[in-house]
Amino acid sequence: MTDLRSWLQHASAQLNVISDTPALDAQVLLADFLQQPRTWILAHNEEILNTQLETALNEALSQLVKGMPLPYLIGHWEFFGLDFAVTPDVLIPRPETELLVETALEWLQDHPQRRLAADVGTGSGCIAVSLAKQVGDLSVTAVDISRQALDVATQNVAAHAVEDQVRLVQGSLMQPLQGRFDLICSNPPYIPSEKLAGLAVAKHEPHLALDGGADGLNAIITLLNDAPRVLAPGGLMLIEIESSQGEAVLDLAHEILPKYLARVLPDLAGLPRLLCMENED
């Protein structure tokens, strides 16, 4: 018979070859199967696993070792302190995207009359839902071209009880948006096609949400070109970018929208991560 401590040691050793955080991943997987918080797992590691559960855990562990992302395996992941359902139809929410949410919230706090927002390429809906949960009078239109992604977003909107604030719309980038928005957020596809082929993320996550074309800038260029139609005077547009694109996106912003105030914010690693465009008209 196997106790929790022994299984965690075994799982960590198996995951060590494919994960930077093997012990944490093993704990998260075990906690999910036992439907207990990780703190409980660590405090009760002498508990014995029953045979049926151990078999199921080992099968899940085998999938992880073969490369299946942990969030897809357990079906959910944390973002900005909230739990979101995820499937292979949407990107896995990542910590670097929290910079976009934090920047948006700071701006909304400084502009209390600005309460009309759009989330372009919403995926799981993690940006739209996080903003709505933090700002109770915010109205968000969340757009995605993928029907399957919108199904996941619908689940997350309902789970966090923000149906009255978040409206989901199918369409390509900002094409379905009508009228002007005070705040536009987007985590668009921005990885260059050639680079994407060599990345582990491309094996499991949706190419539609990753592939930004030859230089990774296709969607970003479309967003910038469409901004005058959609972004309200005095409004803010936030676009997540790849860390190598800082100079290129600033050049594009100045070329396409010379009257807008453009800057790029770094992430916690100090890498260029967020293009901020203010419509000063």
C-alpha positions in Angstrom: 0.0 0.0 0.0 1.2 3.5 -0.9 0.9 6.5 1.3 0.7 10.1 0.0 4.3 10.9 0.8 5.6 7.9 -1.1 3.4 8.6 -4.1 4.5 12.3 -4.2 8.1 11.2 -4.1 7.5 8.8 -7.0 5.6 11.4 -9.0 8.2 14.1 -8.5 11.0 11.8 -9.7 8.9 11.0 -12.8 8.2 14.6 -13.5 11.7 15.9 -12.9 12.7 15.3 -16.5 9.8 17.4 -18.0 9.0 20.0 -15.4 10.7 22.9 -13.7 8.4 22.3 -10.7 8.0 18.6 -10.4 7.1 18.5 -6.6 4.5 21.3 -7.0 3.0 19.6 -10.1 2.7 16.3 -8.2 1.0 18.0 -5.3 -1.4 19.8 -7.5 -2.4 16.6 -9.3 -2.8 14.7 -6.1 -4.8 17.5 -4.5 -7.1 17.6 -7.5 -7.8 13.9 -7.4 -8.4 13.9 -3.7 -10.4 17.2 -4.0 -8.4 18.7 -1.1 -6.2 21.8 -0.9 -2.5 21.3 -1.2 -2.1 22.3 2.4 -4.2 19.3 3.4 -2.1 17.0 1.3 1.1 18.1 3.0 -0.4 17.8 6.5 -1.8 14.3 5.9 0.9 12.7 3.8 0.8 9.5 5.9 -2.7 8.8 4.5 -3.0 5.6 2.4 -4.1 5.7 -1.2 -6.7 3.1 -2.2 -5.8 0.9 -5.1 -8.4 2.3 -7.5 -7.3 5.9 -6.9 -3.6 5.1 -7.1 -4.2 3.4 -10.5 -6.0 6.5 -11.8 -3.3 8.8 -10.5 -0.6 6.8 -12.2 -2.4 6.9 -15.5 -2.7 10.7 -15.1 1.0 10.9 -14.2 1.9 8.9 -17.3 0.1 11.5 -19.5 2.0 14.3 -17.8 5.3 12.6 -18.4 4.3 12.3 -22.1 3.8 16.0 -22.2 0.2 16.7 -21.5 -0.1 20.1 -19.8 -1.2 19.8 -16.2 -4.0 22.4 -16.5 -5.6 20.4 -19.4 -5.3 17.2 -17.5 -7.1 18.5 -14.4 -9.4 20.8 -16.5 -8.8 24.0 -14.6 -6.1 26.6 -13.7 -5.7 29.6 -11.5 -5.4 33.1 -12.8 -5.5 36.4 -10.9 -6.6 34.5 -7.8 -9.6 32.8 -9.5 -10.1 29.3 -10.8 -10.8 28.9 -14.5 -12.0 25.9 -16.5 -9.6 25.2 -19.4 -9.6 22.7 -22.3 -7.2 22.3 -25.2 -9.6 24.7 -27.1 -8.1 27.6 -25.1 -4.7 28.9 -24.0 -3.6 28.1 -20.5 -3.8 31.3 -18.5 -0.3 32.5 -17.6 1.2 34.8 -14.9 2.6 37.2 -17.4 -0.9 38.1 -18.6 -1.8 39.3 -15.1 0.3 42.4 -15.9 -2.4 43.3 -18.5 -5.2 42.8 -15.8 -3.3 44.8 -13.2 -2.6 47.7 -15.7 -6.3 47.7 -16.7 -7.5 47.8 -13.1 -5.2 50.7 -12.2 -6.5 52.7 -15.2 -10.1 51.9 -14.3 -9.6 53.0 -10.8 -8.2 56.3 -12.1 -11.1 56.7 -14.5 -14.3 55.8 -12.6 -16.5 57.1 -15.3 -15.0 54.7 -17.9 -16.8 51.4 -17.6 -17.2 50.0 -21.2 -14.5 47.4 -22.0 -13.7 44.8 -24.6 -11.6 41.7 -24.3 -10.4 40.7 -27.8 -9.4 37.1 -28.2 -10.9 36.1 -24.9 -10.2 32.4 -24.9 -11.1 31.0 -21.5 -12.5 34.4 -20.6 -9.9 34.9 -17.8 -9.2 38.5 -18.6 -12.8 39.6 -19.0 -14.0 37.7 -15.9 -11.1 38.9 -13.7 -11.8 42.5 -14.6 -15.6 42.1 -14.0 -15.0 40.5 -10.6 -12.8 43.4 -9.5 -15.0 46.2 -11.0 -18.6 45.5 -10.2 -20.0 48.2 -12.6 -17.8 47.3 -15.5 -19.4 46.1 -18.8 -17.2 43.8 -20.9 -17.8 42.5 -24.4 -15.6 39.5 -24.9 -14.8 38.4 -28.4 -13.3 35.2 -29.8 -13.3 33.6 -33.3 -13.5 30.1 -31.9 -16.9 28.7 -30.9 -15.2 26.1 -28.8 -13.3 28.8 -26.9 -16.5 30.7 -26.3 -18.1 27.6 -24.8 -15.3 27.5 -22.3 -15.6 31.2 -21.6 -19.4 30.8 -21.1 -18.7 28.2 -18.4 -16.3 30.5 -16.6 -18.6 33.5 -16.9 -21.3 31.5 -15.2 -19.0 29.9 -12.6 -18.0 33.4 -11.4 -21.5 34.8 -11.6 -20.7 37.7 -14.0 -23.3 37.0 -16.6 -24.7 40.5 -16.1 -21.4 42.1 -16.9 -19.7 40.0 -19.6 -21.2 39.5 -23.0 -19.7 36.9 -25.3 -19.5 37.5 -29.1 -18.1 35.4 -31.9 -15.9 37.1 -34.5 -12.4 37.9 -35.6 -10.5 40.3 -33.4 -12.4 43.6 -33.2 -14.5 43.1 -36.3 -17.8 42.4 -34.4 -17.4 45.3 -32.0 -19.8 48.2 -32.5 -19.5 51.6 -31.0 -16.6 52.9 -28.9 -15.0 51.3 -25.9 -13.1 53.0 -23.0 -10.8 50.1 -22.5 -9.7 47.4 -25.0 -7.6 44.4 -23.8 -6.1 41.8 -26.0 -3.8 38.8 -25.7 -3.7 38.1 -29.4 -1.7 35.4 -31.3 1.8 36.8 -31.4 4.3 34.0 -31.9 6.1 34.0 -35.3 5.0 30.9 -37.3 8.5 29.6 -37.8 9.4 29.9 -34.1 6.1 28.3 -33.0 7.0 25.0 -34.7 9.8 24.5 -32.3 8.0 25.4 -29.1 6.5 22.8 -26.7 3.4 25.0 -26.3 2.5 24.2 -30.0 2.1 20.5 -29.2 -1.0 20.9 -27.1 -2.4 24.5 -27.1 -4.5 25.9 -30.0 -2.5 27.3 -32.9 -5.3 29.7 -33.7 -4.5 31.5 -30.4 -0.7 31.3 -30.8 0.3 31.8 -34.5 0.9 35.5 -35.3 2.1 35.0 -38.8 5.6 35.3 -40.3 6.8 38.0 -37.8 4.2 37.4 -35.1 2.7 40.8 -35.7 -0.4 40.1 -38.0 -3.0 40.3 -35.3 -1.3 43.3 -33.6 -1.3 45.2 -36.9 -5.0 44.5 -37.4 -5.8 45.7 -33.9 -3.8 48.9 -34.3 -5.4 49.7 -37.7 -8.9 49.1 -36.2 -8.3 51.1 -33.0 -9.6 54.5 -34.3 -13.0 52.9 -35.1 -13.4 51.2 -31.7 -11.3 53.0 -29.0 -13.1 56.0 -27.5 -11.3 59.4 -27.2 -9.3 59.3 -24.0 -9.5 55.4 -24.0 -6.8 52.9 -23.4 -5.8 49.8 -25.5 -3.6 47.1 -23.9 -2.0 44.4 -26.1 0.2 41.6 -24.8 3.3 41.0 -26.9 6.1 38.6 -27.2 9.3 39.6 -25.3 11.2 40.1 -28.5 8.7 42.5 -30.1 9.1 45.6 -27.9 10.9 47.8 -30.5 8.8 46.5 -33.4 5.4 47.1 -31.9 6.4 50.6 -30.8 7.6 51.4 -34.3 4.3 50.1 -35.6 2.3 52.0 -33.1 4.0 55.3 -34.0 3.5 54.6 -37.7 -0.1 53.5 -37.6 -1.3 55.7 -34.8 1.0 58.7 -34.6 -1.4 60.7 -32.4 -1.7 58.0 -29.8 0.6 57.9 -26.7 2.4 54.5 -26.9 4.6 52.7 -24.4 5.7 49.2 -23.6 5.7 47.9 -20.0 8.0 45.1 -18.8 6.9 41.9 -17.0 8.3 40.7 -13.7 11.3 39.3 -15.6 12.0 42.8 -17.0 11.1 41.7 -20.5 8.9 43.8 -22.9 5.3 42.4 -22.4 2.5 44.9 -22.7 1.8 47.6 -25.4 -0.2 50.5 -23.9 -1.9 52.8 -26.4 -3.8 55.9 -25.1 -6.1 57.7 -27.6 -5.4 61.3 -26.7 -7.9 62.7 -29.3 
